[in-house]
Amino acid sequence: MKELFAFLRRFVRPYRRNLVGSVAYNLLSAILNVFSFALIVPILRILFKISTETYDYIPFSQSEGIRDFFRLFKNNFFYKVTDFINLYGESKTLLILGLVLIVMTFFKTACYFGSAAVMVPLRNGIVRDIRIQIYDKILSLPMGFFSKERKGDIITRMSGDVSEIENSIAQSLDMLIKNPILILVYLGTLVAISWQMTIFTIVIGPLIIWVMGSIGRKLKANSLVVQSFWSETMSELEETLGGLRVIKAFLAEGKMSRRFSSSSEQLRKASNRVHMRQALAHPVSEFMGTALIVVVLWFGGTLILGNKASIDASTFIWYMTILYSVINPIKDFSKAGYAIPKGLASVERIDKILLAENNITDCENPVELTELKNEIRYTGVSFSYEADREVLRDIDLTIPRGKTIALVGQSGSGKSTLVDLLPRFYDVREGSITIDGKDIRNVSLKSLRGLMGNVNQEAILFNDTFYNNITFGVKDATREQVIAAAKIANAHDFIMETENGYETNIGDRGCLLSGGQRQRISIARAILKNPPILILDEATSALDTESERLVQEALERLMKDRTTIAIAHRLSTIKNADEICVLHEGRIVERGTHEQLIALDGYYKRLHDMQQL
């Protein structure tokens, strides 16, 4: 229950008014229900002429305590019924009681509807809030978090786990509010009718609760297993969709099918265990409830037949009616007890995202940078993704304003990592990176990343129009500026050849475009942002010769008068760089211009000769 209350504190707080409304409606519904059942007693007395007792009116001011008040209320109620019988006869009195029952039932059901209606915005609002919180957290988490997580698992937590919370916890909130109110009101009524029989009922009641609880205790653990297998299945589906070309090329359809079937079979077995326990909930609660009714019926009937009961037969029937009514909320309460552990298991899984530590944050009073005035400097920078393996060691590098610095080296030498440290996708473990003498850890992330534009090896585009992809992240851009950026990037002509020009949708990740076209759109996006620092991560390595020529022309226009850090495999694209740094096993082993490095006859010369060959 601690986990449930913690969940409610986190997500239900904005909907306090809905909770208050639900409590009020449910309380009214319970009270009206009790009084509508109370009409059974005079109806039975009239129909079966059970009692010939006479009643005198007693003012309520004479009551002493709540129990005496109920006694006076019962007395005065029967006095009024007797008075009606004397005035209008038994038949008309019965009709009047029936009409009163109809009216009370109408208001009772109206309150029941009201209690459900005020919970609808709460239930859907909680689900919306959780989804938004997860999405915002995903946007804020550092890149290192996603290198350890599978995308399919994250998608499952966003979809399946949130849906599970909606189906179990959110839908159970109504039961958690309504049922305790009904139980308390009904138990209070039972005590008022006959405290002796109520004590007997309460003594055997905990047995029912224990049996129901023993079924639900293992449900959370089983639900965690199910969600884990569901994540595994979704991850394999996501990997299959991403690698379909390779799967077909290597004739691996059978292998992947067997792998997916194995995961699906594990999911089926785990789901069977959970659903069997859920299916057991209703029969057990129904059986135990009926057993309770029979035991109390036997006990109360024995007292009445032996003339030892404090109530008459008609009141005993009212008592049994209320007792049967209390069984339903107990059963619903037990259903919530089975459903909530499943939802809490999903809460535990999404909390791995929501409560994940984000170590890439702004310091207490961050510095705002609006421009690069002098230089970027790496001083003694070391970095490792894992504690036992350094990726970068003792990097010292100065990048003057307006210069182009190229990074070359074998795959795994640390080029991309060196660049990723500058926008703080990761933080350095040792040393520092400064811009104009200011440590980037003391600079606000927004202003730091606002200085930079990226063009990556894989052009990252969105399922949207040309126009929206180019203006992505740029506020208040005019159409003229977008067209000018596209022209500089050699993209305007092929955009205008499409059916709707700049309003044409480019498909998922730009799948309707060629590699060169996608890259030129990403360059146009960087041109429109007009950043003082440009990061090029192997921007032409995946292109054919013609596309490379067009992209290289666009890049040269983009790089003009900007501070540029370029990662390159094709050395021909960075011959004109102001300085070329050669990385090997996380260190800068050579630096200089193209001609100087060729003259050194070292690492760079070997890379150059291999490409020439």
C-alpha positions as CSV (number, residue, x, y, z in Angstrom):
1,M,0.0,0.0,0.0
2,K,3.0,2.3,0.6
3,E,3.8,2.1,-3.1
4,L,0.2,2.9,-4.0
5,F,0.0,6.0,-1.7
6,A,3.4,7.2,-3.1
7,F,1.9,6.9,-6.6
8,L,-1.2,8.8,-5.6
9,R,0.9,11.6,-4.1
10,R,2.9,11.9,-7.2
11,F,0.2,11.9,-9.9
12,V,-3.2,12.5,-8.2
13,R,-2.4,15.8,-6.5
14,P,-3.5,18.1,-9.4
15,Y,-6.9,16.3,-9.4
16,R,-7.9,16.9,-5.7
17,R,-11.2,18.5,-6.6
18,N,-12.2,15.3,-8.5
19,L,-11.4,13.2,-5.5
20,V,-13.5,15.5,-3.2
21,G,-16.4,15.3,-5.7
22,S,-16.1,11.5,-5.9
23,V,-16.1,11.2,-2.1
24,A,-19.2,13.5,-1.8
25,Y,-21.2,11.7,-4.5
26,N,-20.3,8.2,-3.1
27,L,-21.2,9.2,0.4
28,L,-24.6,10.5,-0.7
29,S,-25.1,7.4,-2.8
30,A,-24.4,5.1,0.2
31,I,-26.7,7.0,2.6
32,L,-29.5,7.1,0.0
33,N,-29.0,3.3,-0.5
34,V,-29.3,2.6,3.2
35,F,-32.5,4.6,3.6
36,S,-34.0,3.1,0.4
37,F,-33.4,-0.4,1.9
38,A,-34.9,0.8,5.2
39,L,-38.2,1.1,3.4
40,I,-38.2,-2.7,3.1
41,V,-39.1,-3.0,6.8
42,P,-42.5,-1.1,6.7
43,I,-43.4,-2.7,3.3
44,L,-42.9,-6.2,4.8
45,R,-44.8,-5.3,7.9
46,I,-47.7,-4.0,5.8
47,L,-47.7,-6.9,3.4
48,F,-47.4,-9.7,5.9
49,K,-49.0,-7.9,8.9
50,I,-46.0,-8.9,11.0
51,S,-46.4,-6.3,13.7
52,T,-49.4,-4.8,15.5
53,E,-47.2,-2.5,17.6
54,T,-48.2,1.1,18.1
55,Y,-45.9,4.1,18.1
56,D,-45.9,7.6,19.6
57,Y,-44.0,10.5,18.3
58,I,-40.9,11.4,20.4
59,P,-39.0,14.7,19.7
60,F,-35.4,14.2,18.5
61,S,-34.3,16.7,21.1
62,Q,-34.7,13.9,23.7
63,S,-32.0,11.7,22.0
64,E,-28.9,11.0,24.0
65,G,-26.1,10.0,21.7
66,I,-26.0,8.8,18.1
67,R,-27.4,5.3,18.9
68,D,-30.4,6.8,20.7
69,F,-30.9,9.2,17.7
70,F,-31.2,6.2,15.4
71,R,-33.7,4.6,17.8
72,L,-35.8,7.7,17.8
73,F,-35.6,8.0,14.0
74,K,-36.8,4.4,13.6
75,N,-39.6,5.1,16.1
76,N,-40.8,8.3,14.4
77,F,-40.6,6.7,11.0
78,F,-42.9,3.9,12.0
79,Y,-45.1,6.4,13.7
80,K,-45.5,8.2,10.4
81,V,-46.1,5.0,8.5
82,T,-48.8,3.9,11.0
83,D,-50.4,7.4,10.7
84,F,-50.5,7.1,6.9
85,I,-52.1,3.7,7.2
86,N,-54.8,5.1,9.5
87,L,-55.4,8.0,7.1
88,Y,-55.1,6.4,3.7
89,G,-55.3,2.7,4.2
90,E,-52.6,0.0,3.7
91,S,-52.8,-0.1,-0.1
92,K,-52.2,3.7,-0.6
93,T,-49.5,3.7,2.0
94,L,-47.8,0.9,0.2
95,L,-48.0,2.9,-3.0
96,I,-46.5,6.0,-1.4
97,L,-43.6,3.9,0.1
98,G,-43.0,2.5,-3.4
99,L,-42.9,6.0,-4.9
100,V,-40.5,7.2,-2.2
101,L,-38.3,4.1,-3.0
102,I,-38.3,5.0,-6.7
103,V,-37.3,8.7,-6.0
104,M,-34.6,7.7,-3.6
105,T,-33.3,5.1,-6.1
106,F,-33.2,7.8,-8.8
107,F,-31.1,10.1,-6.6
108,K,-28.9,7.2,-5.5
109,T,-28.2,6.2,-9.1
110,A,-27.7,9.9,-10.1
111,C,-25.1,10.2,-7.3
112,Y,-23.5,6.9,-8.5
113,F,-23.2,8.3,-12.0
114,G,-21.8,11.6,-10.7
115,S,-19.1,9.7,-8.7
116,A,-18.0,7.9,-11.9
117,A,-18.2,11.0,-14.1
118,V,-15.9,13.1,-11.9
119,M,-13.3,10.3,-12.0
120,V,-13.1,10.2,-15.8
121,P,-10.9,13.4,-16.1
122,L,-8.8,12.2,-13.2
123,R,-8.1,8.8,-14.8
124,N,-7.4,10.1,-18.3
125,G,-5.4,13.0,-16.9
126,I,-3.1,10.8,-14.9
127,V,-2.3,8.7,-18.0
128,R,-1.7,11.8,-20.0
129,D,0.6,13.2,-17.3
130,I,2.6,10.0,-17.0
131,R,3.1,9.9,-20.8
132,I,4.2,13.5,-20.9
133,Q,6.6,13.0,-18.0
134,I,8.2,10.0,-19.6
135,Y,8.6,11.8,-22.9
136,D,10.0,14.9,-21.3
137,K,12.4,12.8,-19.2
138,I,13.5,10.9,-22.4
139,L,14.3,14.3,-23.9
140,S,16.3,15.5,-20.9
141,L,18.3,12.3,-20.2
142,P,21.9,12.2,-21.3
143,M,23.0,10.1,-24.3
144,G,24.7,7.7,-22.0
145,F,21.4,6.4,-20.7
146,F,20.2,5.3,-24.1
147,S,23.4,3.4,-24.9
148,K,22.5,1.0,-22.1
149,E,18.8,0.7,-22.9
150,R,17.0,-1.0,-25.8
151,K,14.7,1.2,-27.8
152,G,12.0,-1.5,-27.9
153,D,12.1,-1.7,-24.1
154,I,11.7,2.1,-23.7
155,I,8.8,2.1,-26.2
156,T,7.1,-0.7,-24.3
157,R,7.4,1.3,-21.0
158,M,5.8,4.3,-22.8
159,S,3.0,2.2,-24.3
160,G,2.3,-1.1,-22.6
161,D,3.3,-0.1,-19.1
162,V,1.4,3.2,-19.2
163,S,-1.7,1.3,-20.5
164,E,-1.4,-1.2,-17.7
165,I,-1.4,1.7,-15.2
166,E,-4.5,3.0,-16.9
167,N,-6.2,-0.4,-16.8
168,S,-5.3,-1.3,-13.2
169,I,-4.5,1.7,-11.0
170,A,-6.4,4.5,-12.7
171,Q,-9.6,2.4,-13.1
172,S,-9.3,1.1,-9.6
173,L,-9.2,4.6,-8.1
174,D,-13.0,4.8,-8.3
175,M,-13.2,1.5,-6.4
176,L,-10.7,2.6,-3.9
177,I,-12.7,5.7,-3.1
178,K,-16.2,4.3,-3.4
179,N,-15.9,0.9,-1.7
180,P,-14.4,2.1,1.6
181,I,-17.2,4.7,1.9
182,L,-19.8,2.0,1.2
183,I,-18.2,-0.4,3.6
184,L,-18.1,2.1,6.4
185,V,-21.6,3.4,5.9
186,Y,-23.0,-0.1,5.6
187,L,-21.1,-1.4,8.6
188,G,-22.3,1.6,10.6
189,T,-25.8,0.8,9.6
190,L,-25.3,-2.9,10.6
191,V,-24.0,-1.8,14.0
192,A,-27.0,0.5,14.5
193,I,-29.4,-2.4,13.6
194,S,-27.8,-5.1,15.7
195,W,-24.4,-4.7,17.2
196,Q,-24.4,-8.3,18.5
197,M,-24.7,-9.8,15.0
198,T,-22.3,-7.3,13.5
199,I,-19.6,-8.3,16.0
200,F,-20.2,-11.9,14.9
201,T,-19.9,-10.8,11.3
202,I,-16.7,-8.9,11.9
203,V,-15.1,-11.8,13.7
204,I,-15.3,-14.1,10.7
205,G,-14.8,-11.3,8.1
206,P,-10.9,-11.1,8.3
207,L,-10.8,-14.7,7.1
208,I,-12.3,-13.6,3.7
209,I,-9.8,-10.7,3.5
210,W,-6.8,-13.0,4.2
211,V,-7.9,-15.5,1.5
212,M,-8.3,-12.8,-1.1
213,G,-5.0,-11.2,-0.1
214,S,-3.1,-14.4,-0.4
215,I,-4.1,-14.6,-4.1
216,G,-3.0,-11.1,-4.9
217,R,0.4,-11.1,-3.1
218,K,2.2,-12.9,-5.9
219,L,0.5,-11.0,-8.7
220,K,2.9,-8.0,-8.7
221,A,6.0,-10.3,-9.0
222,N,4.3,-12.3,-11.9
223,S,3.3,-9.0,-13.6
224,L,6.9,-7.8,-13.5
225,V,7.9,-11.0,-15.3
226,V,5.2,-10.5,-17.9
227,Q,6.2,-6.9,-18.6
228,S,9.8,-8.0,-18.9
229,F,9.0,-10.6,-21.5
230,W,6.7,-8.1,-23.3
231,S,9.6,-5.7,-23.5
232,E,11.9,-8.4,-24.8
233,T,9.3,-9.2,-27.5
234,M,8.9,-5.6,-28.5
235,S,12.7,-5.1,-28.6
236,E,13.0,-8.0,-31.0
237,L,10.3,-6.6,-33.2
238,E,12.0,-3.2,-33.3
239,E,15.4,-4.8,-34.1
240,T,13.7,-6.8,-36.9
241,L,12.1,-3.8,-38.5
242,G,15.4,-1.9,-38.3
243,G,17.5,-4.8,-39.7
244,L,15.0,-6.3,-42.2
245,R,17.4,-5.8,-45.1
246,V,20.2,-7.7,-43.4
247,I,17.9,-10.4,-42.3
248,K,16.7,-11.1,-45.8
249,A,20.2,-10.7,-47.3
250,F,21.6,-13.4,-45.0
251,L,18.6,-15.7,-45.2
252,A,18.1,-15.4,-41.4
253,E,14.3,-15.3,-41.5
254,G,14.1,-18.7,-39.9
255,K,16.5,-17.9,-37.1
256,M,14.7,-14.6,-36.3
257,S,11.3,-16.4,-36.4
258,R,12.5,-19.0,-33.9
259,R,13.9,-16.3,-31.7
260,F,10.7,-14.3,-31.7
261,S,8.6,-17.5,-31.2
262,S,10.7,-18.4,-28.1
263,S,10.1,-14.9,-26.6
264,S,6.4,-15.1,-27.4
265,E,6.2,-18.5,-25.8
266,Q,7.8,-17.2,-22.6
267,L,5.4,-14.3,-22.6
268,R,2.4,-16.7,-23.1
269,K,3.4,-18.8,-20.1
270,A,4.0,-15.9,-17.8
271,S,0.7,-14.2,-19.0
272,N,-1.2,-17.5,-18.3
273,R,0.0,-17.4,-14.7
274,V,-1.1,-13.8,-14.2
275,H,-4.5,-14.2,-15.9
276,M,-5.2,-17.4,-14.0
277,R,-4.8,-15.6,-10.7
278,Q,-6.9,-12.7,-12.0
279,A,-9.6,-15.2,-13.1
280,L,-9.5,-16.7,-9.6
281,A,-10.4,-13.4,-8.0
282,H,-14.2,-13.3,-8.7
283,P,-15.0,-17.0,-7.9
284,V,-13.1,-16.8,-4.6
285,S,-14.8,-13.6,-3.5
286,E,-18.2,-14.8,-4.6
287,F,-17.8,-18.1,-2.7
288,M,-16.5,-16.4,0.5
289,G,-19.2,-13.8,0.3
290,T,-21.9,-16.4,0.0
291,A,-20.4,-18.4,2.8
292,L,-20.5,-15.3,5.0
293,I,-24.2,-14.6,4.2
294,V,-25.1,-18.3,5.0
295,V,-23.3,-18.2,8.4
296,V,-24.8,-14.9,9.4
297,L,-28.3,-16.1,8.2
298,W,-28.0,-19.2,10.3
299,F,-26.8,-17.3,13.4
300,G,-29.4,-14.5,13.1
301,G,-32.2,-17.0,12.2
302,T,-31.3,-19.1,15.3
303,L,-31.6,-16.1,17.5
304,I,-35.0,-15.0,16.1
305,L,-36.4,-18.5,16.2
306,G,-35.3,-18.8,19.8
307,N,-36.8,-15.3,20.6
308,K,-33.3,-14.2,21.7
309,A,-32.7,-11.6,19.0
310,S,-32.8,-7.8,19.6
311,I,-34.6,-7.3,16.3
312,D,-37.7,-8.7,14.7
313,A,-38.0,-10.7,11.4
314,S,-38.6,-7.7,9.1
315,T,-35.6,-5.8,10.5
316,F,-33.5,-8.9,10.2
317,I,-34.3,-9.1,6.5
318,W,-33.2,-5.4,6.2
319,Y,-30.0,-6.4,8.1
320,M,-29.4,-9.2,5.6
321,T,-30.0,-6.9,2.7
322,I,-27.4,-4.4,4.0
323,L,-25.0,-7.2,4.7
324,Y,-25.4,-8.6,1.2
325,S,-24.9,-5.0,-0.1
326,V,-21.6,-4.8,1.8
327,I,-20.3,-7.9,0.1
328,N,-20.3,-6.3,-3.3
329,P,-17.9,-3.4,-2.3
330,I,-15.7,-5.9,-0.5
331,K,-15.6,-8.0,-3.8
332,D,-14.8,-4.9,-5.8
333,F,-12.2,-3.9,-3.3
334,S,-10.6,-7.4,-3.7
335,K,-10.6,-6.9,-7.5
336,A,-8.7,-3.6,-7.0
337,G,-6.4,-5.6,-4.8
338,Y,-5.6,-7.9,-7.7
339,A,-5.4,-5.2,-10.3
340,I,-3.3,-2.7,-8.5
341,P,-0.2,-4.9,-8.0
342,K,-0.1,-5.3,-11.8
343,G,-0.2,-1.5,-12.2
344,L,2.4,-1.0,-9.5
345,A,4.7,-3.4,-11.4
346,S,4.4,-1.1,-14.4
347,V,5.0,1.9,-12.2
348,E,8.2,0.3,-11.0
349,R,9.3,-0.1,-14.6
350,I,8.5,3.4,-15.8
351,D,10.2,4.7,-12.7
352,K,13.5,3.4,-14.1
353,I,13.0,6.2,-16.7
354,L,11.3,8.8,-14.5
355,L,13.8,8.4,-11.6
356,A,16.9,7.9,-13.8
357,E,19.7,10.1,-12.7
358,N,20.6,13.0,-15.1
359,N,24.1,14.1,-14.5
360,I,24.2,16.4,-17.5
361,T,22.4,19.5,-16.0
362,D,23.0,23.2,-15.5
363,C,25.0,24.3,-12.5
364,E,23.4,26.6,-9.9
365,N,24.1,29.9,-11.6
366,P,25.0,29.1,-15.3
367,V,26.8,31.5,-17.6
368,E,25.0,32.5,-20.8
369,L,27.0,32.4,-24.0
370,T,25.8,34.2,-27.1
371,E,28.8,34.0,-29.3
372,L,32.3,32.5,-29.8
373,K,34.8,35.3,-29.5
374,N,38.2,33.7,-29.3
375,E,38.7,29.9,-29.0
376,I,37.6,26.5,-27.9
377,R,40.1,24.7,-25.7
378,Y,40.4,21.1,-24.6
379,T,42.8,20.8,-21.6
380,G,44.0,17.4,-20.3
381,V,40.7,15.8,-21.3
382,S,40.2,12.1,-20.5
383,F,36.9,10.2,-20.9
384,S,35.6,6.6,-20.5
385,Y,32.2,5.1,-21.0
386,E,33.2,2.2,-18.7
387,A,35.5,2.6,-15.7
388,D,38.1,0.1,-16.9
389,R,38.5,1.3,-20.5
390,E,39.5,4.9,-21.4
391,V,38.3,6.2,-24.8
392,L,40.2,9.5,-24.6
393,R,43.4,10.2,-22.8
394,D,45.1,13.5,-22.1
395,I,43.7,15.5,-25.0
396,D,45.0,19.0,-25.5
397,L,43.5,20.9,-28.4
398,T,42.9,24.5,-29.2
399,I,40.4,25.5,-31.9
400,P,40.7,29.2,-32.8
401,R,37.6,31.1,-33.9
402,G,36.9,30.9,-37.6
403,K,39.3,27.9,-38.1
404,T,38.5,24.5,-39.4
405,I,39.9,21.6,-37.4
406,A,39.7,18.1,-38.9
407,L,39.8,14.8,-36.8
408,V,40.9,11.7,-38.6
409,G,41.8,8.2,-37.4
410,Q,40.7,4.6,-37.4
411,S,37.3,3.6,-36.2
412,G,37.2,3.5,-32.5
413,S,40.0,6.0,-32.0
414,G,37.7,8.4,-30.2
415,K,36.9,11.0,-32.8
416,S,33.1,11.1,-32.3
417,T,33.5,11.0,-28.5
418,L,35.8,14.0,-28.6
419,V,33.2,15.9,-30.5
420,D,30.3,14.7,-28.4
421,L,31.9,16.2,-25.3
422,L,31.7,19.7,-26.7
423,P,27.8,20.0,-26.6
424,R,27.9,18.0,-23.3
425,F,26.2,14.9,-24.6
426,Y,28.7,13.4,-22.1
427,D,30.8,15.1,-19.5
428,V,34.6,14.8,-19.3
429,R,35.9,12.6,-16.5
430,E,39.2,14.5,-16.2
431,G,40.4,17.8,-17.5
432,S,38.2,20.6,-18.9
433,I,36.7,22.1,-22.1
434,T,36.4,25.8,-22.2
435,I,34.9,28.3,-24.6
436,D,36.5,31.8,-24.4
437,G,38.0,30.7,-21.0
438,K,34.6,29.5,-19.6
439,D,34.3,25.9,-18.6
440,I,31.3,24.5,-20.5
441,R,30.1,22.8,-17.3
442,N,29.4,26.3,-16.0
443,V,27.6,27.4,-19.1
444,S,23.8,26.8,-19.5
445,L,23.0,23.9,-21.8
446,K,20.6,25.9,-23.9
447,S,23.1,28.6,-24.7
448,L,25.9,26.1,-25.2
449,R,24.1,24.0,-27.7
450,G,22.6,27.1,-29.3
451,L,26.1,28.0,-30.5
452,M,26.4,24.7,-32.4
453,G,25.0,23.2,-35.6
454,N,25.4,19.5,-36.5
455,V,25.6,17.6,-39.7
456,N,26.0,13.9,-39.1
457,Q,26.9,10.9,-41.2
458,E,23.3,9.7,-41.0
459,A,21.0,12.6,-41.7
460,I,18.5,12.6,-38.9
461,L,15.2,13.8,-40.4
462,F,11.6,13.6,-39.2
463,N,8.3,12.4,-40.8
464,D,7.3,15.9,-41.8
465,T,7.5,18.4,-44.7
466,F,10.7,19.8,-46.2
467,Y,9.8,23.1,-44.7
468,N,9.4,21.8,-41.1
469,N,12.5,19.8,-41.3
470,I,14.6,22.7,-42.4
471,T,13.1,25.0,-39.8
472,F,13.4,22.4,-37.0
473,G,14.6,24.1,-33.8
474,V,14.6,27.6,-35.5
475,K,11.9,30.0,-34.3
476,D,10.3,32.6,-36.5
477,A,12.1,31.7,-39.7
478,T,10.6,33.3,-42.8
479,R,9.9,31.4,-46.0
480,E,12.5,33.5,-47.8
481,Q,15.1,32.5,-45.3
482,V,14.2,28.8,-45.7
483,I,14.5,29.0,-49.5
484,A,17.8,30.9,-49.2
485,A,19.2,28.1,-46.9
486,A,18.0,25.4,-49.3
487,K,19.6,27.1,-52.2
488,I,23.0,27.4,-50.4
489,A,22.6,23.7,-49.5
490,N,22.0,22.7,-53.2
491,A,18.5,21.4,-52.1
492,H,16.1,24.0,-53.6
493,D,15.9,22.4,-57.1
494,F,15.0,18.9,-56.0
495,I,12.6,20.2,-53.5
496,M,10.7,22.2,-56.1
497,E,10.5,19.1,-58.4
498,T,8.3,17.3,-55.8
499,E,4.5,17.5,-55.9
500,N,4.0,20.1,-53.2
501,G,7.4,21.7,-53.1
502,Y,8.4,22.7,-49.5
503,E,5.1,21.3,-48.2
504,T,5.9,17.8,-49.4
505,N,6.2,15.1,-46.7
506,I,9.5,13.3,-46.9
507,G,8.4,10.1,-45.1
508,D,9.8,8.3,-42.0
509,R,13.4,9.5,-41.4
510,G,13.3,10.9,-44.9
511,C,12.9,7.5,-46.6
512,L,11.4,9.1,-49.7
513,L,14.7,10.9,-50.4
514,S,18.1,9.7,-51.6
515,G,21.1,9.8,-49.2
516,G,22.5,12.9,-50.8
517,Q,19.1,14.7,-50.7
518,R,18.7,13.8,-47.0
519,Q,22.2,15.2,-46.2
520,R,21.5,18.4,-48.1
521,I,18.3,18.9,-46.1
522,S,20.2,18.5,-42.9
523,I,22.8,21.0,-44.2
524,A,20.0,23.5,-45.0
525,R,18.8,23.1,-41.4
526,A,22.2,23.9,-40.1
527,I,22.5,26.9,-42.5
528,L,19.2,28.3,-41.3
529,K,20.3,28.0,-37.6
530,N,23.4,30.0,-38.6
531,P,25.6,28.7,-35.7
532,P,29.0,30.1,-34.9
533,I,30.3,26.5,-34.3
534,L,29.8,23.8,-36.8
535,I,30.2,20.1,-36.2
536,L,30.5,17.8,-39.2
537,D,30.5,14.1,-38.3
538,E,31.6,12.2,-41.5
539,A,29.0,14.1,-43.4
540,T,29.9,12.8,-46.9
541,S,31.2,9.3,-46.1
542,A,28.0,7.4,-47.1
543,L,27.4,9.2,-50.4
544,D,28.2,8.4,-54.0
545,T,30.6,10.6,-56.0
546,E,28.0,13.0,-57.5
547,S,26.1,13.4,-54.3
548,E,29.4,13.9,-52.4
549,R,30.3,16.7,-54.8
550,L,27.0,18.5,-54.3
551,V,27.1,18.0,-50.5
552,Q,30.7,19.1,-50.4
553,E,29.9,22.3,-52.2
554,A,27.1,23.0,-49.7
555,L,29.4,22.3,-46.8
556,E,32.1,24.6,-48.1
557,R,29.5,27.4,-48.2
558,L,28.3,26.5,-44.7
559,M,31.8,26.4,-43.3
560,K,32.7,29.8,-44.6
561,D,33.6,32.1,-41.7
562,R,32.6,29.5,-39.1
563,T,34.5,27.6,-36.5
564,T,34.3,24.0,-37.8
565,I,35.2,20.6,-36.3
566,A,35.0,18.0,-39.0
567,I,35.3,14.2,-38.5
568,A,36.3,12.6,-41.8
569,H,37.2,9.2,-43.2
570,R,37.7,10.5,-46.7
571,L,40.8,12.6,-46.4
572,S,40.1,14.3,-49.7
573,T,37.3,16.3,-48.0
574,I,39.5,17.9,-45.3
575,K,42.7,18.7,-47.3
576,N,42.1,22.4,-46.9
577,A,41.5,22.2,-43.1
578,D,43.6,24.7,-41.0
579,E,44.7,21.8,-38.8
580,I,44.3,18.1,-39.0
581,C,44.5,16.0,-35.8
582,V,45.2,12.3,-36.1
583,L,43.7,10.2,-33.2
584,H,45.0,6.7,-32.3
585,E,43.7,4.8,-29.3
586,G,42.3,7.9,-27.7
587,R,45.3,10.1,-28.1
588,I,46.2,12.8,-30.6
589,V,49.4,11.3,-32.1
590,E,49.9,13.8,-35.0
591,R,48.7,17.3,-35.9
592,G,49.4,19.8,-38.7
593,T,48.3,20.7,-42.2
594,H,47.8,18.1,-44.9
595,E,51.2,18.7,-46.4
596,Q,52.9,18.7,-43.0
597,L,51.4,15.3,-42.1
598,I,52.3,13.8,-45.4
599,A,55.8,14.9,-44.8
600,L,55.9,13.2,-41.4
601,D,55.4,9.8,-43.0
602,G,53.4,8.5,-40.0
603,Y,49.8,7.5,-39.3
604,Y,48.2,10.1,-41.6
605,K,50.5,9.2,-44.5
606,R,49.5,5.5,-44.1
607,L,45.8,6.4,-44.1
608,H,46.3,8.6,-47.1
609,D,48.2,6.0,-49.1
610,M,45.5,3.3,-48.3
611,Q,42.8,5.6,-49.6
612,Q,44.8,6.5,-52.7
613,L,45.2,2.8,-53.4
